[in-house]
Amino acid sequence: MRFETLAIHSGDRPDRTFGAVSAPIYQTSTFAFEEVGKTKGYDYSRTANPTRKVLEDTIARLEGGKAGFAFATGMAAEATIIHLLKAGDHVISGDDVYGGTYRLFQDVMPDFGLEFTFLRMDNRQKIEAAIKPNTKLLWLETPSNPLLNIVDVEMAVDIAKKHNLMTVIDNTFATPYFLKPIDYGVDLVVHSTTKYLNGHCDVVGGAVVTTTDELTDRVQFLLNAMGTCASPFDCWLVLRGIETLAVRMKQHEANAAAVAEYLTKQSAVKKVFYPGLKSHPGHEIAKRQMRGFGGVVSFELGDVGAAKTFLNRVKVFSLAESLGGVVSLAEHPASMSHASMPADYRKKVGISDKLVRLSVGLENIDDLIEDLEQALRRL
């Protein structure tokens, strides 16, 4: 089945008990045993839950993986994955990753004996030069947050296989509709389902998709042992959102492309970051490995004052963190989503104080452009 059909028909649907077309919410902590040692497949919702299983199976099918796992948040998913490693292991990560990822890697996990190197993943020689005898993992994020940098996934996987490294990719921005990392040999895919998979700004969640039996067993063990799983109701909300993922992503991209083109023509705008623009340094790679460029556009204004003035003026765009919902959002990464990064580090990787990130929603494009125009008019 094709993507749009899989998004609606994957998992145990219709429900076997009463034929419910919409997956039921099994809002229960525990399940009755038929007799000692015999269940109907479930015993405790931390370990597994029927609603969660439908979501997990759906995400796994969309990504083309072995199995899926749903977590309470995107960071819960990342924290669980990083526990696949042990003290003394080394990770190479993109340098302009989501601020919460950077905080986990830089400020939390080193206390448990893990070592991290952050670099721009745009050059084979640079990546290979960072590999150490204890390197175990390449952590990729493409398009990156918030600079929309593009990683050549095929190149990264080739390096990893050459050096016997595991690869993890955060596919939140692209979603499996635009990018299928497992097709390129990636070992694990992670999502913040809070974003496009849910698509309605009404839940937080995360997901992991595995590619082997060994990784499936290990992630399942960690999810159960650490208790990082998503609740049944949250899973149902994400599952409902996924059913419209394909149509939403098409419109997100159409609107984002129009916004990016508009911004390139504005004198107050100094630089636009969007992989769909031919001027973007990663455009050709993105065009080769993706079937679309996503719904996030970032841009720089003249200075931090202009950025804050613009953000205080927008009306259709809501001034808020997060992204991927039907509603358009605008934020200031330096003081919001990436505030956990030290100022000198943000400057080093190019996340300037004058940077604005837009999550372009599904409103009428004329209304979005008019809102940008009135906010930019007096800058």
TANOR-V161119 format. One record per helix or strand. SS is the DSSP state (hx for helix, st for strand). FROM is the first residue (numbers start at 1). TO is the last residue. Records with the same first field share a line. If there is no record, write none. Layout:
# TANOR-V161119
SS=FROM-TO  FROM-TO
This chain:
# TANOR-V161119
hx=3-9  50-63  74-82  99-112  124-130  153-162  175-178  181-184  213-226  232-242  245-264  283-289  304-313  343-349  365-376
st=30-30  35-35  38-38  44-44  67-71  90-94  115-119  135-141  166-170  188-192  206-210  229-229  271-273  296-300  318-319  329-331  355-359
